[in-house]
Every structure is written in structure tokens, then in C-alpha cells.
Amino acid sequence: MVGGIGKRLTGGLLLALILAVGIVGAAIADGGVRISCPLTAGDDSDTCPPIPRLRFELDGQVTPMSLPRNEMQPAALDLHGRVQTTDATHPSALREMTIELDRNVSIDSTGVPVCRGWGGRELRGEGPRDCGSAIAGRGRADFEIAFPEQGPVKDESPVTIYNEGLDHGVQKLNAYAFVTVPVPAEIITTVEIKRVPQERYGSQAVVKVPVIAGGSGSLLRFDLRLKRLFELRGVRRSVVKARCPDGRLSMKADPILFKNEAHTPGVPATTVMRGLLSIPCTHAR
């Protein structure tokens, strides 16, 4: 985990849990959130049943932290996430995140070579060998596979982020990981980024994690860095650029979607979280 990380978003900032039998509400409070019990008709009890509570932590950092006030400068964007339950049982699977990124952070892979045609390759535990020039970032990820007939098994993998190019104004990236349990398998997470000009936010990234091990697998942790310097028509460019006009960079995660694909008894079929992340920065002198 990179030091000096910004204010943490935890599960934590849970606003709603959607269950097959009802709805779980939550109230936002300083330093975390208080999650209420499942609601049923006429039930106003304050006693919660002993079901596992899902928690999600998301940290972020832009480096260097010292940035110009007005001019965009080449930078790196780090994202760190951790999924767990309060009783250490197998968590629901993180399937999708929608993140709105501060307008003072730009992600633009235009000019980076493109890597396409992912299907039909032999499983080697690595990304396509002919796509080294399309790499836009790297990292690591931890996974847990939990079959009903056996205990949970953890596996970890390096992650390589490849540029898949621009499609109708949408930038596409693929994050490639590889697990060996229960059998060798590629895990390719897709990222689609588009502009969404707003007062605070300038782009939106939709991250989709595939079903892992037929629904028995969950992503436990990821540490990713998006960074790539390259040259386009004789000009040095960067996939990530940033500036710091007011001492912070904001991110909004809404929604963060989890699925109980392992069909763990007593766990919501779907869990939805949302929250805000503030990344500190300083003005370059």
C-alpha cells in the first residue's frame, strides 16, 4: 500500500443493501456508518440478526502530490481496495464500480498502442506477449475461491492494465490477472472511461469484474497504478495528468455493486454501496 494515501472510503459509506426479503437501510456518520437491520412490515426492532457484514475500503493517491495550480502535469493514479466481512467469512463478489473522477485529473490513452483480440489464446498466466507496448499500468490482486464442499482458498496475481483504444468517445482498458485455483483461468476486468463534465467531476469510469470460478470466487484486494509516459508526434505525453487548484482531488463511487454468487446463506443477494473519496494534494511552488 502506497504511503500518504488520501481519506478512506469504507463500507463505511454504505447507503443501501438490497435483499431478496427486504431492504437494509444505513445512516452516514462521522468515521463510518451504522447499518440497520433488515426491514420487514411492522418490524421496528433494534436487534440485528447475526449475519455477516460486508465491508469495502477504497484508498486513492495521485503522485506527485505537489502539482501546479492551473497547468495539467504528468502524474500517476493509485487505487487500493479491500473487501472483507466482519466475521471473516467469504465475501460477496465485487462485480461493478462506477467512479466519477475529479475534473482536475485527466485520463487519456490516445496515442498509446492498442491491444485487442483477447480470445482464443493459450492460458499462460500472462497477458498477450505482443501487447507490451499497450501497457498503461500495473498492480496486484488477491482472490478467494470458496466451494461449498471445501474451505476457502486464496490466490494472488500480478495485474497488467492494457489500452484497448477509443470507441465512440469511450476509452477502454483491460486489467489482466490470472488465477490457478481451482484451474488456471484468466480474469479480465474491463474499464470504460467517458467524459461527464460537471461542476466537480470531469470523467466517469465503469469497472466490471467478471464472474470468477463460476461464482465461487471473489476479489479480496487490489493495488493498482495507472501510469504511462509516451511520445505522440514528437511530444511527450502521459496517460494520467493532474493539477491541484484547491488542495484536494475528489472521487465519487456510485454505485459499487456486490453479488452473493456463492449463495452464502443469510447474505444479501445484492449489496450496493456508494461514497466519496477525497485525495489531498498541494500546490507546486
N, C-alpha and C positions, 0 to 999 in steps of 0.2 A: 504494500500500500504506500503510495507516494505521500510524503510528509507535507504538512501545511495545507491540508485539504479543507475545502470550504464547509459551510454549515450543512449538517447532515439532514437528509430526508429519510425518515424511518416509517415503518408501517405501524406505527408512528402517525403519520398523517393520513390515516385511514378514514374515508368518508362513508363507504358502504360495503357491506358483504352481502352478496346475493345468494340466497339458499333456495333449494327446491321446496322447503317447507315454510319459508318466510323470509324476513329481511332482518339483518343485523344493522343497527344504527351505530354511529360513533360521534363523539364530540371532540373537537380540536381544543387542545390545551397546551400551555407552555411546557416545553420539554417532552411532549408526547401526546398520546391520545388515550381517552378512556373509551373502551369498546363496550357497548351494552349487550345484553343477552338477546337471543333470537326472539322476535316478536310474534305472538300469536293472538288471536282475537280475545280481548278481555284479560290478557296477561300483563300485569304491571309489576311482576316480581323483580327484585333486585338481586336475586340469587342466580348466578350463571352456571350452566351445566359444565362439567369438566371436559370440554372439547379442546383440542389443540388450537393455539392461536398463531396465525401466520404473521411473521414479521419480515419486513423488507427494508434494507438500508441502502441508500444511494449517496455516494460521495462524488464530488467533481473538482477538477482543478484545471486552470489554464496557466500554462507556463510559456514564457516568463510571467511572473506576477506583476512585474513592473512594466507597464505598457504606455504608449503615447495616449494623450487625451483625445486627439482628433484623428490621427492617421492610423489606418489599419497596419498591423505589423505581423510577420510570420510567427506562429505560435504552435503549441501542441495542446490537444484537449484530452484529458484523462477522465475516465469514468470507472468507478468501482462500485460493484453491487454485491449484496449478500442476502440470501434468502434462508430463513430458518423458522422453526416453530418453538414455542415456549416450552414444549415438553420433549424437544429433540427428536420428534418423530419425522418421518419422511414428509417433506413439504409438498404442497400443490405445485404444479409446473408453471413457471413463468412462460407465458405464451406471446404476450404482446405489450409493448410500451409505446406511447405517443409522447414525445418530448418536444416542447416548444423552447427554442433557444434564443437567448438574448440577441437583439439586433446588432449588438456590438461585437458579436462573434460570427465569423463567416466561414462556411464550409463549402468549398468549390473545387471539384476534382477535374474541371475542364483542362485538358492538356495532358493529363496523366494517361498512359496507355490503358487500354480496356481489356478485361479478361471476361470472356463469355464461353458458353459451351461446357457447362459443368457436368452434364450427364454422361454415362457410358464409360467412365474411366475406372481402371483397377484401383481398389482401395489400398492406399499406400501409407496412410497416416500423415499425409502432407497435401498441400494444395497443388494445383496443376504446375508442373515444372516449367512450362513455357510462359508463365504469367508473373515471373519475378519482377518485371518492370511495372506491373499494375498494382503492386502492394502500396496501400495507403496507411497502414497501421498494423500494430501487433499487440499481443497480450497473452493472457492465460485464463482458463476457465476450469471450474470444478463441477463435476456432475455426481449425482447419486442415482443408482438403479435399485429399485425395491420391488422384487417379485413377491407375490403373496406366499409362495412356498419356501422362501429363504430370506435371510436378513439383508438389510441394505448394503450395497457395495459401492464404494466411491471410486471415481476415476478422474483424472485431470488431463488437460491437453493444452498445448500452445494454441494460440488463436492468431490467424493471419487475416487481415482485412484487405480485400481486393476491390479495385474500382471496376464497376460493371458499366460505367458510362452514363450518358444522359438520354432520357426517353421522355419526349414531350414536356420538357422543363423539369423533370424529376430526376435527381441524381440517385444512382443506385450503387450500393456497396454490398459485398458479401463477406460475412465473418465466418471463416472456415475453422472448424475444430474436428477432432477425431477421438472416438472412444473405442476401447477394446472389450468392454463388458456390456452385454453378455457375448456379443460377437463384434468384430471390427465394423465400425459404422461411421460415416461422415455426418457431421452436424453442421448444416449451412444456415446461418441466421441472416436474413435479409434486412437491409436498411434502405428506406426510401426517404429522401430529403427534398422538400419543396419550400419555396418562399411563401411566407404568410405575413406580409407587412402589417404590423400592429404597433401600438404605442411603445411597448417594451420588447416585443419579440419580433424576430425577423425571419425565422425559418422553423419548419416542423419536421421532425424525424420520426418515422414509424418503423419500429423494430419488431420483427416477427421471428420467434424462436420455433423451430419445427417440433413435432411430436417426437419424443425420444424413447427408444426401446419399446415401441408400441404403446406408449402411455405410462410405462413404469419408471421412466427417467425424469429427473428434474435438475435444472440448473441451480447449483448452490451458491456459486460465487463467480464473479468475473472482474478482471482487472485489464482495462483496455486503454491503449494510447493511439489516438489518431494524429499522425504527423507524417508529412511528406513534403520535402523540398524538391522542386524540379525546374526545368527550363522550358519555356514556351516561346518560340520565335525570338530566341536570344535574350529573353527576360527571365530573371529568377523569380519563381512563384512558390506559393505554399498552399497546400490543401486547406489548412486552418489559418485564419488571420483573426486578430483581435485588437481592440483598443479599450481604454478604461476612462470614460468620461466622468464617472461619478463614484468610483471606489467599489463597485460591485458588478457582477455579471449574474443575471438571473436565468433560471431554467424552471419550466413548469412541466411536471409529469402528469398527464391526464388524458386517458386513463392508463393504469398499469393492471394488466389482466392476468389472473392465475386460474388454472383449471385443475380440478381434482381428477385427473385422468387415471390415477391408480385406484380410484373408487375406495379411498380410505373411509371406513365407517365413521359417521359423526362429523365429517369435514364438509364444509360447503362445496357444492358442485362448481361454483364460480366465485372468485373473490376479486373485487375491483378496488384499487387504491388510487389516490391522487394526492399531489402535494407540490410544494415549492422548494427549490434549492437555490441558495444564494452563495455565489463564489466570490470571495474577496479579491480585489486587485488594487494596485497602486499606480499613481501617475509617474511615468518616467521623467527624470529631470534632464 
